[in-house]
């Protein structure tokens, strides 16, 4: 069963556990069926790429996935990791809010 997550593609997150703890970046891809995310510039691995008609061969660096429990949202106000909640506005829209400061998350 696929879970519902509070993190979406394009959000700025911070790594809270693992070898890249403290680094932050933007979510490039959500792998919902495996509960993982790919974050820009975090958890870089080296891959030996075979040359094809369209790509160069050699050793390339790319982002590997992280488990979603190892990343936390960044508060837009204080730029620190925060939990995410939901709030309904007066016009009926449901928005995500940072628990740390109460700011809405775009």
N, C-alpha and C positions, 0 to 999 in steps of 0.2 A: 504494500500500500504506500502511495506517495504522500508524504507529509506536506503540510502547509508551513512555509518558512516566513520569517519576518525580514529576511534579507532578500534583495532583488538585484537583478543585473543592473550595473551602473552605480550601485551604492558604494560609498567609501567605507572600508572596514579595516580593522586592526587585528593582527594575529596575536592571540593571547596565550598560546601554548605551542611548543615545538621549537625547532632550530631557528626559525625566523621570528621568534617572539619579539614584539615591539614594532615590527615593520607594518606599514600600512599601504593600501593601494585600492584600486577600483575593481569591483567584481566584473570579470570579463564574461564568465559563463557559469550557469547554474546546472549542476548535474543532479537533478531532483531524485531520480530513481536510485542513486547511490549515496544521497545525503552529502554531497561534496560541492565545493566551489573552486573556481580558478580565479586567482587574484593577480592583477598586473604587477610584475616585478617581484613576486614573492614565491618561494619554494621553487627556485630555478634548478633545472636538471640539465645535464648534457646528454644529447642524443646523437648517435652515429647515424647519419642520414645517407642513404644510397642515392647516387645521382640519377635523376630522371630527365625526361625531355624538358620539363618546366622548372625543376629545382636543381640547385647546385648540390653537390655531395660534400661530405665533411662532417665535422662535429658542430652541432648547433645547440644553442641554449633556448629552452622553452619553459613555460610555467607548468608545474604539475599541480594536481588538485589537492585541496586540503579538506579535512572533514569540517562540516559546518559548525560543529561545537568548538572548534579551535579559532574561530573568528568572532569578533564582536563589532557592532556598529560604532561609528565615530560620531560623537555629539557635535552638531553643527556650531554650537556656541563655545564650548570649552575645549574642543578637539581631543577629548579623552574617550576611552571606551565606555559605552553605555548600553543598557537594555532598551528594548523597544516595546512600546505599548500602543494602543489604539484609542482614538477619541473621535466622537461624532461632533461635527461642527453644527452651527445653527442652521445652515442651509441644507443639512442632511448628508453631507459628504463624510465619509469615514477616512481619517488620515492617520498616518503613523507619527508617533511623538516619542522623543527621547526622554527616558525616565529621569536622567540626571538633571536636565534643565527645563524640560517641558516644551522645548522647541519642536515645531513640526519638521518632519523629514520629507524632503522633496523626492 
